[in-house]
């Protein structure tokens, strides 16, 4: 599908640009979105390849910043087949419109971090799979009281700040997000030091008060991990981390939401989105069972049982990630909020790009941006095709 001389025109389509759906062709040259006026009037060129989109919608590619695995692969456990597992999941994600993602490791023992982290490298996407943006480390610096499915024996306190983190992780070279409970001793120091390294800090698995959350944001944190889950519930006298949605902090606070129809009630989704619409970031939080049948799986050292669409810690009713892909979360968000198509799609593209500070090149269909996008049916939100760097890397034959 890729033009040999670099110019491809997609026509008979609608595109999502600047939060509006407009009727306009999309031009791409090599791996970037091109300005057609420059092509026509300055260079006087024609496209070498023209693609008829059949009146479908083109939207920025989805970005999943919290995904634990899928299709039998668990990023926190398969230390002997890390690279093979990343390849398998990144390839499968193309079928769900995901063009970039952050492989996520849950609380694990030191040996696992030392073996796995050096092997999950930032990798450009293409026909082989979605772009690997870097690792999201969800733990082990979390609060025992809100551990969720994380194994208690591996949970740590960051008492010496980033020194403790490097003692556990070994290296932060491939890391882009660290989830941490801000109320722990040494946490604010770690947050400040991680931010200085350009690593994003998410607050989660926490009993933090609003004041502690605000202090963490002032130190550089800009994310909340799976809002409402594994944190204190909203209370009118101290709303906790949930209160950051309406806080007076100067920094935009983004928050992950699992809109799989299980983790977050539609009313809670509506409250969050209406309070802080620009901060909502859809995440799948998918586990190894994503794309597979019911049965027994794992997430890191923890055993997981999948029953229907529910993933539980084996032998309990504690939720343990999801089995839904990000395109399903987009559809469920739109249904739950009765929101615009534009908003639902940007919650899975522009918002995560902003949260990671990569919105100067991803998350939009503006000129000069990476040509990562999906062609979808606007009525059903089904993925027709997925494109990375201007190349069609997945096409659905049954549409």
C-alpha positions as MATLAB code, in Angstrom:
seq = 'XXXXXXXXXXXXXXXXXXXXXXXXXXXXXXXXXXXXXXXXXXXXXXXXXXXXXXXXXXXXXXXXXXXXXXXXXXXXXXXXXXXXXXXXXXXXXXXXXXXXXXXXXXXXXXXXXXXXXXXXXXXXXXXXXXXXXXXXXXXXXXXXXXXXXXXXXXXXXXXXXXXXXXXXXXXXXXXXXXXXXXXXXXXXXXXXXXXXXXXXXXXXXXXXXXXXXXXXXXXXXXXXXXXXXXXXXXXXXXXXXXXXXXXXXXXXXXXXXXXXXXXXXXXXXXXXXXXXXXXXXXXXXXXXXXXXXXXXXXXXXXXXXXXXXXXXXXXXXXXXXXXXXXXXXXXXXXXXXXXXXXXXXXXXXXXXXXXXXXXXXXXXXXXXXXXXXXXXXXXXXXXXXXXXXXXXXXXXXXX';
ca = [
       0.000    0.000    0.000;
       2.893    2.398    0.568;
       3.696    4.828   -2.241;
       7.154    4.198   -3.657;
       7.752    7.913   -4.178;
       6.131    8.848   -0.900;
       2.727   10.379   -1.770;
      -0.526    8.603   -0.926;
      -3.976   10.176   -1.000;
      -6.915    8.788    0.958;
     -10.168   10.202   -0.406;
     -13.925    9.747   -0.101;
     -13.503    9.864    3.653;
     -14.144   11.855    6.803;
     -11.285   12.700    9.141;
     -11.066   13.625   12.810;
      -9.013   16.781   13.126;
      -8.975   19.404   15.886;
     -11.860   17.659   17.690;
     -14.106   17.881   14.627;
     -15.084   15.359   11.987;
     -14.713   16.932    8.566;
     -15.034   15.784    4.937;
     -11.515   16.024    3.599;
      -8.850   13.929    1.937;
      -5.850   12.770    3.954;
      -2.453   13.018    2.282;
       0.607   11.183    3.529;
       4.203   11.276    2.376;
       6.425    8.491    3.634;
       5.640    8.366    7.365;
       4.013   11.791    7.906;
       0.730   13.545    7.232;
       1.167   16.057    4.430;
      -0.321   19.483    3.687;
      -2.085   19.117    0.294;
      -1.760   22.825   -0.497;
       2.000   22.521   -0.324;
       1.850   19.479   -2.581;
      -0.437   21.142   -5.138;
       0.784   24.716   -5.305;
       4.440   24.547   -4.337;
       5.514   21.122   -5.548;
       2.767   20.552   -8.136;
       2.689   16.832   -7.479;
       0.011   14.170   -7.746;
      -0.426   11.148   -5.510;
       1.127    7.933   -6.737;
      -1.444    5.888   -4.822;
      -5.071    6.857   -4.234;
      -7.185    4.941   -1.724;
     -10.986    5.106   -1.863;
     -12.171    4.924    1.756;
     -15.812    4.377    0.867;
     -17.109    7.202    3.043;
     -15.559    5.798    6.236;
     -13.947    7.731    9.091;
     -10.208    8.199    9.627;
      -9.131    8.792   13.235;
      -5.741    8.943   14.974;
      -4.380    5.550   15.996;
      -5.216    4.384   19.499;
      -2.568    4.580   22.239;
      -2.840    2.144   25.159;
      -0.688    3.284   28.087;
      -1.655    0.421   30.424;
      -1.777   -3.111   29.077;
      -0.442   -6.150   30.943;
      -0.501   -8.563   28.026;
      -2.847  -10.559   25.845;
      -3.215  -13.639   23.661;
      -1.554  -15.794   26.287;
       1.337  -13.396   26.912;
       1.963  -11.790   30.304;
       4.589   -9.045   30.272;
       5.406   -9.525   33.960;
       5.955  -13.280   33.909;
       7.295  -14.582   30.597;
      10.918  -13.636   31.287;
      12.299  -16.350   29.000;
      10.297  -15.219   25.968;
       9.989  -11.455   26.487;
      10.801  -10.315   22.965;
       8.647  -12.999   21.353;
       5.753  -12.052   23.631;
       6.053   -8.338   22.814;
       6.040   -9.166   19.102;
       2.936  -11.328   19.425;
       0.904   -8.777   21.373;
       2.024   -5.805   19.270;
       0.923   -7.659   16.127;
      -2.482   -8.580   17.555;
      -3.080   -5.022   18.765;
      -3.178   -3.841   15.155;
      -6.510   -5.612   14.729;
      -7.939   -3.359   17.448;
      -6.648   -0.078   16.045;
      -3.834    0.277   18.595;
      -0.811    1.854   16.911;
       1.248    2.535   20.074;
       1.312    1.035   23.563;
       3.116    0.829   26.896;
       3.722   -2.778   27.991;
       2.898   -2.826   31.689;
       4.606   -4.774   34.455;
       2.803   -5.292   37.740;
       4.431   -5.785   41.141;
       7.098   -8.455   40.733;
      10.258   -9.727   42.388;
      13.604   -8.058   41.697;
      14.807  -10.897   39.488;
      11.883  -10.450   37.099;
      12.561   -6.733   36.713;
      16.232   -7.357   36.063;
      15.477   -9.966   33.375;
      12.489   -8.381   31.660;
      13.056   -4.613   31.625;
      16.235   -4.605   29.489;
      14.391   -6.637   26.832;
      11.330   -4.392   26.385;
      12.865   -1.738   24.171;
      11.221    1.263   22.558;
      10.489    0.093   19.013;
       8.925    1.757   15.983;
       5.752    0.134   14.713;
       5.026   -1.295   11.286;
       3.612   -4.458    9.684;
       5.255   -6.412   12.529;
       3.139   -4.628   15.152;
       2.306   -1.496   17.132;
       4.944    0.953   18.324;
       6.390    0.174   21.768;
       6.556    3.540   23.541;
       8.235    2.200   26.676;
       7.325    0.338   29.849;
       4.689    1.286   32.416;
       5.782    0.021   35.844;
       2.697   -0.457   38.027;
       4.307   -1.242   41.363;
       5.856   -2.438   43.586;
       5.828    0.977   45.312;
       2.150    0.863   46.215;
       0.060    0.796   49.391;
      -0.661   -2.626   50.908;
      -4.168   -1.482   51.820;
      -4.963   -0.957   48.133;
      -2.861   -3.688   46.585;
      -5.721   -5.130   44.545;
      -4.331   -8.092   42.631;
      -0.697   -7.257   43.421;
       1.256   -9.772   45.497;
       1.841   -8.507   49.038;
       5.279  -10.078   49.517;
       6.817   -8.024   46.685;
       5.410   -4.605   47.642;
       8.095   -2.077   48.637;
       8.467    1.400   50.163;
      10.538    3.959   48.185;
      12.225    5.216   51.341;
      15.365    6.438   49.553;
      13.560    7.866   46.563;
      14.853    6.944   43.148;
      17.785    5.096   44.722;
      15.331    2.514   46.050;
      13.622    2.343   42.673;
      16.839    1.586   40.818;
      17.784   -0.993   43.442;
      14.568   -2.818   42.567;
      14.212   -2.170   38.835;
      17.884   -2.243   37.944;
      17.488    0.268   35.126;
      14.936    2.875   34.086;
      16.233    3.169   30.502;
      13.121    1.695   28.854;
      10.573    3.114   31.322;
       8.087    5.888   30.481;
       5.565    5.630   33.369;
       5.862    4.583   37.009;
       2.758    4.138   39.180;
       3.427    5.013   42.810;
       1.404    5.614   45.992;
       2.289    9.207   46.954;
       1.668    8.773   50.682;
       4.554    6.299   51.104;
       7.811    7.430   52.770;
      10.192    8.704   50.086;
       7.473    8.860   47.411;
       7.513   12.604   46.819;
      11.296   12.519   46.476;
      10.994    9.673   43.961;
       8.286   11.529   42.027;
      10.450   14.628   41.761;
      13.486   12.620   40.644;
      11.539   10.547   38.107;
      10.024   13.696   36.635;
      13.485   15.238   36.278;
      14.448   12.183   34.209;
      11.462   12.742   31.894;
       9.558    9.735   33.254;
       5.840   10.238   33.846;
       4.499    9.444   37.305;
       1.025    8.036   37.871;
      -0.638    7.945   41.282;
      -2.445    4.745   42.167;
      -2.990    1.753   44.463;
      -3.129    4.350   47.165;
      -4.858    5.632   50.307;
      -3.604    9.174   49.683;
      -5.579   12.187   50.820;
      -6.276   15.005   48.384;
      -3.503   17.064   49.996;
      -1.012   14.235   49.452;
      -2.176   13.877   45.875;
      -1.820   17.604   45.250;
       1.690   17.576   46.713;
       2.590   14.739   44.341;
       1.236   16.726   41.388;
       3.273   19.748   42.469;
       6.316   17.436   42.460;
       5.598   16.414   38.872;
       3.015   13.606   38.818;
       0.450   14.072   36.039;
      -1.487   10.790   35.910;
      -3.865    8.705   38.003;
      -3.810    4.949   37.452;
      -7.253    3.431   36.715;
      -9.355    6.082   38.452;
     -11.777    4.830   41.142;
     -10.066    1.424   41.259;
      -7.548    0.624   44.053;
      -7.901    3.969   45.831;
     -10.033    5.506   48.564;
     -13.612    6.159   47.452;
     -14.729    9.772   47.127;
     -15.618   11.354   50.476;
     -17.024   14.856   50.776;
     -14.604   15.869   53.555;
     -11.525   14.482   51.838;
     -12.096   13.307   48.259;
      -8.676   11.618   48.025;
      -7.058   11.101   44.638;
     -10.478   11.350   42.973;
     -10.505   14.985   44.104;
      -7.595   15.733   41.747;
     -10.145   15.862   38.943;
     -11.363   19.171   40.332;
      -8.211   20.274   42.138;
      -6.751   23.766   41.949;
      -3.345   22.433   40.857;
      -1.971   24.246   37.823;
      -0.938   21.035   36.051;
      -3.452   19.122   33.911;
      -4.070   15.819   35.671;
      -4.820   12.889   33.373;
      -6.545    9.770   34.614;
      -6.772    6.273   33.210;
     -10.259    4.819   32.900;
     -11.128    1.182   32.197;
     -14.464    1.473   30.377;
     -14.984   -2.250   29.875;
     -18.465   -2.217   31.433;
     -17.111   -3.885   34.582;
     -14.489   -1.767   36.326;
     -16.296    1.565   36.231;
     -20.039    2.227   36.430;
     -21.414    4.437   33.618;
     -22.457    7.039   36.208;
     -18.873    7.183   37.522;
     -17.626    7.596   33.953;
     -20.022   10.491   33.476;
     -18.966   12.166   36.731;
     -15.283   11.947   35.809;
     -15.676   13.092   32.209;
     -17.903   16.036   33.093;
     -15.588   17.139   35.898;
     -12.347   16.881   33.932;
     -13.121   16.105   30.276;
      -9.618   16.784   28.931;
      -7.961   14.395   31.382;
      -9.816   11.185   30.525;
      -7.464    8.562   29.080;
      -8.914    5.226   28.032;
      -6.794    2.224   29.009;
      -7.507   -1.455   28.480;
      -5.577   -2.785   31.513;
      -5.853   -6.039   29.582;
      -4.306   -9.244   30.909;
      -2.971  -12.352   29.169;
      -6.534  -13.614   28.656;
      -7.301  -10.819   26.193;
      -8.434  -12.434   22.945;
      -8.726  -15.904   24.484;
     -11.404  -18.130   26.027;
     -12.347  -18.535   29.686;
      -9.804  -20.354   31.782;
      -6.825  -19.976   34.082;
      -4.099  -17.432   33.373;
      -1.763  -15.225   35.364;
      -0.628  -11.644   35.793;
       2.933  -11.632   37.043;
       3.133  -13.973   40.049;
      -0.641  -13.892   40.546;
      -3.009  -16.582   39.239;
      -6.037  -15.304   37.328;
      -9.323  -16.999   36.496;
     -11.422  -15.647   33.630;
     -15.167  -16.196   33.719;
     -17.053  -14.603   30.863;
     -15.780  -11.021   30.649;
     -14.505  -10.981   34.250;
     -10.887  -11.599   35.264;
     -10.515  -12.453   38.959;
      -7.635  -13.311   41.260;
      -8.045  -17.076   41.383;
     -10.255  -18.208   44.247;
     -11.627  -14.697   44.886;
     -13.888  -12.073   43.343;
     -11.119   -9.462   43.246;
     -10.941   -7.973   39.767;
      -7.575   -8.448   38.114;
      -7.316   -6.395   34.939;
      -9.647   -6.714   31.981;
     -10.089   -8.886   28.914;
     -11.234   -6.020   26.663;
      -9.182   -4.346   23.944;
      -9.048   -0.576   23.557;
     -11.486   -0.405   20.621;
     -14.101   -2.089   22.822;
     -13.425    0.499   25.539;
     -13.949    3.309   23.017;
     -17.334    1.896   22.013;
     -18.414    1.357   25.624;
     -17.312    4.867   26.608;
     -19.396    6.390   23.838;
     -22.380    4.272   24.864;
     -21.999    5.018   28.582;
     -21.497    8.757   28.204;
     -23.685    9.237   25.141;
     -20.830   11.509   24.116;
     -19.697   12.645   20.694;
     -17.756   10.343   18.402;
     -14.949   12.866   18.471;
     -14.585   12.757   22.248;
     -14.634    8.950   22.500;
     -11.941    8.618   19.837;
      -9.712   11.335   21.277;
      -9.894    9.716   24.719;
      -7.965    6.815   23.186;
      -5.588    8.866   21.038;
      -5.071   12.577   21.732;
      -5.511   12.359   25.513;
      -2.933    9.587   26.085;
      -0.556   11.373   23.701;
      -0.888   14.505   25.840;
      -0.414   12.508   29.042;
       2.905   11.202   27.681;
       3.879   14.598   26.171;
       4.091   13.115   22.666;
       1.144   15.104   21.287;
       3.542   17.087   19.093;
       3.789   14.017   16.851;
       1.060   11.524   17.790;
      -2.631   11.629   18.679;
      -3.661   14.022   15.887;
      -4.090   14.030   12.124;
      -2.426   17.424   11.750;
       0.163   18.185    9.093;
       3.629   16.943    9.983;
       2.357   14.350   12.469;
       3.161   10.647   12.357;
       0.815    8.971    9.895;
      -0.596    6.561   12.502;
      -4.340    6.195   12.063;
      -7.311    3.886   11.818;
     -10.103    3.707    9.273;
     -13.332    2.800   11.037;
     -17.041    2.430   10.439;
     -18.535    5.444   12.263;
     -21.793    3.581   12.878;
     -20.300    0.508   14.545;
     -16.773    1.712   15.479;
     -15.429   -1.472   13.894;
     -11.854   -1.272   12.630;
     -11.533   -1.473    8.840;
      -7.790   -0.941    8.670;
      -4.848    0.236   10.761;
      -1.978    2.360    9.440;
       1.422    3.078   10.958;
       3.944    5.512    9.459;
       1.802    5.828    6.343;
       1.589    2.104    5.673;
      -1.468   -0.131    5.937;
      -0.436   -2.727    8.519;
      -3.794   -4.395    9.072;
      -6.913   -4.774    6.945;
     -10.133   -6.457    8.021;
     -11.417   -8.765    5.291;
     -14.820   -9.196    6.930;
     -16.298   -5.741    7.305;
];
